Amino acid sequence: MYRIAMSDERLARYAGEEAAAGGRQYARENRVFNLSLLWPELAAEVEGPGREPFRVVVTLAEQNAVWVPQKAECSCPSPDMWCKHAVAVVLTARDDPEQILQRQPLITTIRQMNMAQAQDFLVSLAAVPAVREQMERMVPPQPRKYSDVAAVRDLKEAVSQARDLLRDLISPVYHDGIDLPGSLRPVLESAEELLEEGKAGQAAAQLLALTGAYLDVWTIMDDSDGDASGFVDEISPALAEAILLAELTETERGEFAPQLRKWAKEAQDYGVETLQAAWQAAERGPEAARALASLQEPLDEADQVLALAWLAALDKREQHHEFLAFAESLHKYGMYAAQLAKMGRVAEAVEYARTHIDDSAGAVAALQSLWDHGAHQEAVQLGLELARRLPTETQSIASVVAGYADLRGDEESALAAYLLAFQHFPAVEHYERIKDLSGDQWPEISERLWQRLRQGNSSYAAPRIFLQEHMTADIIASCEGQEGWMDSGLLEEAAETVLSEEPEWVIGMLSRQAEAIIEAKQSTRYRRAARFLALVKKAYLAKGDAEGWAAYKAAITAAHQRKYALMPLIEAL
């Protein structure tokens, strides 16, 4: 068996000290379960603070006979790739590889069948009408590579060949239960790379093939999470841009526009509007996009996709003046300022952004372009001004500016930006950076930050920061403000910290949490309830009341003795 190669130090560099520490705690508490490997993805569920566990998928690569984690995805709300749940999964898989159930891809199982087994399998599958129809359309697989498409000059032939290449990948015979959008996303990313390389015709062929092949089967997929329809939304912008850049001939328009119209109508029937952008691009070319500039009403979703695709095409062609005129007509002020910066007109870009931009997306686009084109000081100064002027957008703009100021070594601007971001929405990492930058100002600044935390609306930051500062009364107040939805690991840490000073609070808070889980018969969370009760026991003993704990334990046991999954956990306390 291969082993996971990932040191604690490397994990800390990936995830940051806070997430790494949280992940280690979760791993120690055995919160990771259902570990399975379907190469190259290591999947698991991690018990979090809510009723449902978080789903984590870690992508592995093989290097020198070991498995090395490359990236992670988690269903938790953290914006970071390496959250504490992903860290916990890697640590559990590394330290206890026997937990990993290695699943074999269905295609491998099929290939291992003998002729009789394969025939029986296919006959049983053919009982499903949709699968039978797919089988009847299938052709023998051809040993081709995607690069073959580049040698085909005729777009229709290129699309035909590309669809042949995708057929086996998409067939539900081979992808029962597999994340099909995830499997196909590399094809989309390959086409996007072709667009960046100026190979619009090849990109259009690949994307048309991908769209047609995917739409053949997407309606029979489970779309309860929106992933199936969402993938069409991912394809549509690149497809519209490729068609606009490819400059289709009249013959090609006559071939593909009706097909795209059919696909767009099918997608629309399932609530997906964006594919209409590609149809309009094929039907009318650039004129379809240019016509948007004169519309009086707001653009709908498909028009927005078409407009952005045309702006991307103009940018790649370096048609700067038409880009500026079109962007301004659509009130894309951030993109207008970004284009000015790209053209070297920095002073104009700054002034235009200062007087026009009113949203975070536009601000970030302008700031990014200024930064990328060497106007670092201007990006920081403009960003601070926009963060102060746009209060509803402060946090996202100020966070970007703080990063730029850090890169420049401009501590004064970095401190100002981190303070703006923290006042809007407190975050632990911003607090720690402010502390590093404040110097002699820290006593005065810290009081302002603590007062902001006491106002609420700070998610997990308040208890975490107050724990860091050992402020018992504030720890208790922040935990009570989040009772019922607070991260259980953080609550346990808070209870451990204040236990010696406030045992009564620990008893009251954690007994309520444990009893709520038990009363709701949430058997998958009984381990969490037992951890809470272990702290309740410590609190009773801390105040010298062993009899009180014995009586409480006896009452819990008597009330719930028929919960057989719970009783061993209670008896072990």
C-alpha positions in Angstrom: 0.0 0.0 0.0 1.3 3.5 -0.9 1.4 6.0 1.9 0.4 9.7 2.2 3.5 11.9 2.2 2.8 15.2 3.9 4.6 16.6 6.9 3.0 18.6 9.6 5.3 21.6 8.7 4.2 21.4 5.0 0.5 21.2 6.0 1.0 24.3 8.2 2.5 26.2 5.3 -0.4 25.2 3.0 -3.2 25.8 5.5 -1.8 28.3 8.0 -1.2 27.6 11.7 -4.8 28.1 12.7 -6.3 25.7 10.2 -3.5 23.2 10.8 -4.1 23.3 14.5 -7.8 22.8 14.0 -7.2 19.9 11.6 -4.9 18.2 14.1 -7.5 18.5 16.8 -10.2 17.1 14.6 -7.9 14.2 13.6 -7.2 13.5 17.3 -10.9 13.5 18.1 -11.6 10.9 15.3 -14.0 13.2 13.5 -13.0 11.9 10.1 -14.9 8.9 8.7 -15.9 7.2 5.5 -12.4 7.6 4.0 -12.3 6.2 0.5 -9.9 6.4 -2.5 -10.9 6.4 -6.1 -7.7 7.4 -7.7 -6.7 10.2 -7.7 -9.3 11.5 -5.3 -9.3 10.8 -1.5 -12.8 11.4 -0.2 -14.0 11.6 3.4 -16.6 13.1 5.7 -15.7 15.3 8.6 -17.9 15.9 11.6 -18.4 19.6 12.0 -20.6 21.8 14.2 -23.7 21.3 12.2 -26.1 18.4 11.8 -24.6 17.3 8.5 -20.9 16.4 8.1 -18.6 18.3 5.7 -17.6 16.5 2.5 -13.9 16.7 1.7 -12.1 15.6 -1.5 -8.3 15.7 -1.6 -6.6 15.2 -5.0 -3.4 13.1 -4.9 -0.5 12.7 -7.2 2.0 9.8 -7.2 5.6 10.8 -6.6 8.5 8.4 -5.8 6.1 5.7 -4.7 4.2 7.9 -2.3 0.9 9.8 -2.6 1.3 13.6 -2.3 -1.8 15.8 -1.7 -2.1 18.5 -4.4 -5.3 20.3 -3.7 -8.5 20.0 -1.6 -12.1 20.9 -1.8 -14.5 21.0 1.2 -18.2 21.7 1.5 -17.6 24.0 4.5 -18.0 27.8 4.0 -14.2 28.5 4.4 -12.8 30.3 1.3 -9.4 28.6 1.8 -8.5 25.5 -0.1 -6.8 23.9 2.9 -9.4 24.3 5.7 -9.1 22.5 9.0 -11.4 19.7 7.6 -9.1 19.0 4.7 -6.1 19.0 7.0 -7.9 16.5 9.3 -8.5 14.2 6.3 -4.9 14.3 5.2 -3.6 13.6 8.7 -6.0 10.7 9.3 -5.2 9.1 6.0 -1.4 9.6 6.6 -1.4 8.3 10.2 -4.1 5.6 9.9 -4.0 4.4 6.2 -5.9 1.2 7.2 -9.0 3.4 7.4 -8.9 4.0 3.6 -11.3 2.0 1.5 -9.7 1.7 -1.9 -12.5 1.8 -4.5 -11.9 0.5 -8.0 -13.2 2.6 -10.9 -16.1 1.0 -12.7 -14.2 1.0 -16.0 -11.5 -1.1 -14.3 -14.0 -3.6 -13.1 -15.5 -3.9 -16.5 -12.1 -4.4 -18.1 -11.4 -7.2 -15.7 -14.5 -9.1 -16.7 -14.2 -12.1 -19.0 -16.3 -12.1 -22.2 -19.3 -13.9 -20.6 -19.4 -11.6 -17.6 -19.1 -8.5 -19.8 -22.0 -9.7 -22.0 -24.2 -10.5 -18.9 -23.4 -7.0 -17.5 -24.3 -5.2 -20.7 -27.5 -7.2 -21.2 -28.6 -6.2 -17.7 -27.7 -2.5 -18.3 -29.6 -2.6 -21.6 -32.8 -3.1 -19.7 -32.6 0.6 -18.9 -34.1 2.5 -21.9 -31.7 5.5 -21.7 -28.7 3.2 -21.5 -29.9 1.1 -24.3 -30.3 4.2 -26.5 -26.8 5.2 -25.6 -25.4 1.8 -26.5 -27.1 1.9 -29.9 -25.4 5.3 -30.6 -22.0 4.2 -29.5 -19.2 3.5 -32.0 -16.1 1.4 -31.3 -13.6 3.6 -29.4 -10.7 5.0 -31.5 -7.2 5.5 -30.0 -7.0 9.3 -30.5 -5.7 12.2 -28.4 -7.1 15.6 -28.0 -4.1 17.0 -29.9 -5.4 15.3 -33.0 -8.1 18.0 -33.3 -5.4 20.6 -33.9 -4.6 19.0 -37.2 -8.1 19.2 -38.5 -8.9 22.3 -40.5 -12.5 21.9 -41.1 -14.5 22.9 -38.0 -17.3 20.5 -38.6 -14.9 17.6 -38.8 -13.0 18.8 -35.8 -16.2 18.8 -33.7 -17.1 15.3 -34.9 -13.7 14.0 -34.0 -13.8 15.7 -30.6 -17.2 14.3 -29.8 -15.9 10.8 -30.6 -13.1 11.4 -28.1 -15.6 12.4 -25.4 -18.1 9.6 -25.9 -16.5 7.0 -23.7 -15.8 9.5 -21.0 -19.4 10.7 -20.8 -21.3 7.4 -21.3 -23.3 6.7 -18.2 -22.3 3.0 -18.6 -18.8 4.0 -17.5 -19.7 6.9 -15.1 -22.4 5.5 -12.8 -22.1 7.6 -9.6 -19.0 9.6 -10.8 -18.7 13.4 -10.7 -19.2 13.9 -14.4 -18.7 17.7 -14.4 -15.5 17.2 -12.4 -14.3 14.6 -14.9 -15.0 16.9 -17.9 -13.6 20.1 -16.4 -10.1 19.4 -17.7 -11.5 19.5 -21.2 -13.0 22.9 -20.5 -9.7 24.1 -19.0 -7.8 22.8 -22.1 -10.1 24.8 -24.4 -9.6 27.9 -22.2 -5.9 27.5 -22.6 -6.3 27.3 -26.4 -8.2 30.6 -26.3 -5.3 32.2 -24.3 -2.9 30.9 -26.9 -4.9 32.5 -29.8 -6.2 29.2 -31.1 -9.8 30.1 -31.2 -10.8 27.7 -33.9 -9.5 24.7 -32.0 -11.1 26.0 -28.8 -14.4 26.4 -30.5 -14.2 22.8 -31.9 -13.4 21.4 -28.5 -16.1 23.4 -26.7 -18.8 22.6 -29.3 -18.0 18.9 -28.9 -18.0 19.2 -25.1 -21.4 20.9 -25.1 -23.0 18.5 -27.5 -21.7 15.4 -25.8 -22.6 16.7 -22.3 -26.1 17.7 -23.3 -26.7 14.2 -24.6 -26.7 12.9 -21.0 -27.0 15.7 -18.5 -30.8 15.6 -18.1 -30.6 12.0 -16.7 -28.1 13.1 -14.0 -29.0 13.9 -10.4 -29.0 17.7 -10.3 -30.2 18.2 -6.7 -27.0 20.1 -5.9 -27.0 22.1 -9.1 -23.7 20.7 -10.4 -25.1 19.2 -13.6 -26.8 22.4 -14.8 -24.0 24.6 -13.3 -21.5 23.0 -15.6 -23.4 24.3 -18.6 -23.1 27.7 -17.1 -19.3 27.1 -16.9 -19.0 26.1 -20.5 -21.2 28.9 -22.0 -18.8 32.0 -21.5 -15.8 30.2 -23.0 -18.0 28.9 -25.9 -19.4 32.3 -26.7 -15.9 33.9 -26.6 -14.4 31.1 -28.8 -17.2 31.5 -31.4 -16.7 35.3 -31.5 -13.0 35.0 -31.9 -13.1 32.1 -34.4 -14.9 34.4 -36.9 -17.1 31.5 -38.3 -17.7 31.4 -42.1 -21.2 31.7 -43.4 -21.1 27.9 -44.0 -20.1 27.2 -40.4 -22.7 29.6 -39.1 -25.3 27.7 -41.1 -24.1 24.5 -39.6 -23.7 25.4 -36.0 -26.2 28.2 -35.3 -29.3 25.9 -35.6 -27.6 23.2 -33.4 -26.7 25.8 -30.8 -30.3 27.2 -30.9 -31.6 23.7 -30.2 -29.1 23.2 -27.3 -29.9 26.6 -25.9 -33.7 25.8 -26.0 -33.1 22.5 -24.3 -31.0 24.1 -21.6 -33.5 26.8 -21.1 -36.2 24.2 -20.5 -34.2 23.2 -17.4 -33.7 26.7 -16.2 -30.2 27.4 -17.8 -30.2 30.6 -19.8 -26.5 31.2 -20.4 -26.1 28.9 -23.5 -28.2 31.4 -25.5 -25.1 33.7 -25.5 -23.2 31.1 -27.6 -26.2 30.7 -29.9 -26.5 34.4 -30.5 -22.7 34.6 -31.1 -23.0 31.9 -33.8 -26.2 33.3 -35.3 -25.1 36.9 -35.6 -21.5 37.1 -34.7 -20.1 40.4 -33.1 -23.2 42.3 -34.1 -25.2 40.3 -31.5 -22.8 41.7 -28.8 -22.6 45.2 -30.2 -26.4 45.5 -30.2 -26.3 45.2 -26.4 -24.8 48.6 -26.1 -28.0 50.3 -27.2 -30.4 48.3 -24.9 -32.3 50.5 -22.5 -33.2 47.8 -20.0 -30.8 45.8 -17.8 -29.1 42.9 -19.4 -30.4 39.4 -18.6 -28.1 36.5 -17.7 -27.5 35.4 -21.2 -26.8 38.9 -22.4 -24.3 39.5 -19.6 -22.4 36.3 -20.7 -22.4 37.5 -24.3 -21.3 41.0 -23.3 -18.4 39.7 -21.2 -17.4 37.3 -23.9 -17.2 40.2 -26.4 -15.1 42.3 -24.0 -12.8 39.3 -23.6 -12.5 38.9 -27.4 -11.8 42.7 -27.9 -9.2 42.5 -25.2 -7.4 39.6 -26.8 -7.5 41.4 -30.2 -6.2 44.5 -28.5 -9.0 46.6 -29.9 -8.7 49.0 -27.0 -10.9 51.8 -28.2 -13.9 49.6 -29.0 -13.4 47.8 -25.7 -13.6 51.1 -23.8 -16.6 52.3 -25.7 -18.5 49.0 -25.2 -17.5 48.7 -21.5 -18.7 52.2 -20.7 -22.0 51.7 -22.5 -22.6 48.7 -20.3 -21.5 50.5 -17.1 -18.6 48.1 -16.7 -16.6 50.8 -15.0 -14.0 48.6 -13.4 -13.2 46.9 -16.7 -12.9 50.3 -18.3 -10.4 51.5 -15.7 -8.6 48.2 -15.9 -8.2 48.6 -19.7 -6.9 52.1 -19.3 -4.2 50.8 -16.9 -3.4 48.0 -19.4 -2.9 50.7 -22.1 -0.5 52.5 -19.8 -2.8 55.4 -19.1 -2.5 55.0 -15.3 -3.5 58.6 -14.2 -6.7 58.3 -16.3 -7.4 54.9 -14.9 -7.1 56.1 -11.3 -9.2 59.2 -11.9 -11.9 57.2 -13.8 -12.0 54.5 -11.1 -12.2 57.2 -8.3 -15.3 58.9 -9.9 -17.2 55.9 -11.4 -16.6 52.6 -9.6 -19.3 51.7 -7.2 -18.9 47.9 -6.7 -16.3 45.6 -5.3 -15.9 43.5 -8.5 -15.2 46.6 -10.5 -12.8 47.9 -7.9 -10.8 44.7 -7.7 -10.6 44.5 -11.5 -9.2 48.0 -11.7 -6.8 47.5 -8.8 -5.5 44.2 -10.1 -4.8 45.7 -13.5 -3.0 48.7 -12.0 -0.9 46.3 -9.9 -0.2 43.9 -12.8 1.0 46.8 -14.9 3.4 48.1 -12.4 1.3 51.0 -10.8 1.7 49.5 -7.3 1.5 52.7 -5.3 -1.5 53.9 -7.2 -3.2 50.5 -6.7 -2.8 50.8 -2.9 -3.8 54.4 -2.6 -6.8 54.1 -4.9 -7.9 50.9 -3.0 -7.8 52.6 0.3 -9.9 55.4 -1.0 -12.5 53.1 -2.6 -12.6 50.9 0.6 -13.5 54.0 2.6 -15.9 55.4 0.0 -17.9 52.2 -0.5 -18.9 51.0 2.9 -20.9 47.9 1.7 -17.8 46.8 -0.3 -15.1 47.7 2.3 -14.1 44.2 3.4 -13.4 42.7 0.0 -11.6 45.8 -1.3 -9.6 46.4 1.9 -8.5 42.7 2.0 -7.0 43.0 -1.5 -5.3 46.3 -0.7 -3.8 44.9 2.5 -2.2 42.2 0.5 -0.7 44.6 -2.0 0.6 46.9 0.7 2.2 43.9 2.5 3.9 43.0 -0.8 5.3 46.6 -1.1 6.4 46.6 2.5 4.1 49.6 3.1 3.3 49.0 6.7 1.3 52.2 7.2 -1.1 51.4 4.3 -1.3 47.7 5.2 -2.3 48.6 8.8 -5.0 51.0 7.5 -6.3 48.4 5.1 -6.4 45.6 7.7 -8.2 47.9 10.1 -10.9 48.8 7.5 -11.4 45.1 6.7 -11.6 44.1 10.4 -14.1 46.8 11.3 -16.3 45.6 8.4 -16.0 41.9 9.2 -13.6 40.7 11.9 -11.2 37.9 10.9 -8.5 36.2 13.0 -5.8 36.5 10.4 -6.5 40.3 10.1 -6.4 40.7 13.9 -3.0 39.0 14.1 -1.6 41.1 11.2 -2.9 44.3 12.8 -1.1 43.2 16.1 2.1 42.7 14.2 1.9 46.1 12.5 0.6 48.3 15.4 3.8 48.6 17.4 3.3 51.2 20.2 -0.2 51.8 19.0 -1.4 48.3 20.0 -2.9 49.2 23.4 -5.2 51.8 21.9 -5.9 49.9 18.7 -6.6 46.6 20.6 -9.4 48.2 22.6 -11.1 49.3 19.4 -10.9 45.8 18.0 -12.2 44.2 21.1 -15.1 46.6 21.2 -15.9 45.7 17.6 -15.9 42.1 18.5 -18.3 42.7 21.4 -20.8 44.2 18.9 -21.4 40.8 17.3 -21.6 39.8 13.6 -18.1 38.4 13.8 -18.6 34.7 13.2 -16.0 32.5 14.9 -13.5 35.4 15.2 -14.7 36.8 18.5 -14.3 33.6 20.7 -11.1 32.7 18.9 -9.5 36.1 19.5 -10.8 36.3 23.1 -9.4 32.8 23.7 -6.0 34.0 22.3 -6.1 37.0 24.7 -7.4 34.9 27.8 -10.3 37.3 28.3 -12.7 35.0 30.3 -15.8 37.2 30.5 -15.6 37.9 26.8 -15.0 34.3 25.9 -18.2 33.4 27.7 -20.2 36.2 26.2 -19.1 35.4 22.6 -19.9 31.7 23.1 -23.4 32.5 24.4 -24.0 34.7 21.4 -23.3 31.8 19.1 -25.0 29.0 21.2 -26.5 26.3 19.0 -24.3 26.9 15.9 -20.8 27.5 17.2 -18.0 25.2 16.0 -18.0 22.4 18.6 -14.2 22.2 18.7 -14.0 25.9 19.5 -16.7 25.6 22.1 -14.7 22.7 23.8 -11.5 24.8 23.7 -13.4 27.7 25.3 -14.8 25.4 28.0 -11.3 24.0 28.8 -9.9 27.6 29.1 -12.5 29.0 31.5 -13.3 25.7 33.4 -11.2 26.5 36.5 -12.7 30.0 36.8 -16.3 29.4 35.7 -17.2 25.7 36.2 -20.9 26.5 36.6 -21.0 28.1 33.1 -19.2 25.1 31.6 -21.8 22.8 33.2 -24.7 24.8 32.0 -23.5 25.5 28.5 -22.2 22.0 27.6 -24.9 20.0 29.3 -27.5 21.9 27.2 -25.5 21.2 24.0 -25.1 17.5 24.8 -28.7 17.1 25.8 -30.0 18.8 22.6 -28.0 16.3 20.6 -29.3 13.3 22.6 -32.9 14.4 22.7 -32.9 14.9 18.9 -31.7 11.3 18.6 -28.8 12.4 16.4 -26.8 9.2 16.7 -24.1 10.3 14.3 -23.3 13.1 16.7 -23.3 11.1 20.0 -19.5 11.2 20.1 -19.7 15.0 20.2 -22.3 14.8 23.0 -19.9 12.5 24.9 -17.0 15.0 24.5 -19.3 17.8 25.9 -20.2 15.6 28.9 -16.6 14.8 29.6 -16.0 18.5 30.1 -19.2 18.7 32.2 -17.6 16.0 34.4 -14.3 18.0 34.7 -16.3 21.1 35.7 -18.2 19.3 38.4 -14.9 17.9 39.7 -13.2 21.3 39.5 -15.7 22.7 41.9 -15.4 19.7 44.2 -18.8 18.2 43.5 -18.2 14.6 42.5 -21.6 13.7 43.9 -23.3 16.2 41.6 -21.6 14.6 38.6 -22.6 11.1 39.7 -26.2 12.3 40.1 -26.2 14.0 36.7 -24.7 11.0 35.0 -27.3 8.7 36.6 -30.1 10.9 35.4 -28.8 10.9 31.8 -28.4 7.1 31.9 -31.9 6.5 33.2 -33.5 8.9 30.7 -31.7 7.4 27.7 -30.9 3.8 28.5 -32.6 2.6 25.4 -30.3 4.6 23.1 -27.9 1.7 22.6 -25.4 3.6 20.5 -25.1 6.3 23.3 -24.8 4.1 26.4 -21.3 2.8 25.9 -20.1 6.4 25.5 -21.8 7.5 28.7 -20.6 4.5 30.7 -17.0 5.4 29.6 -17.2 8.8 31.3 
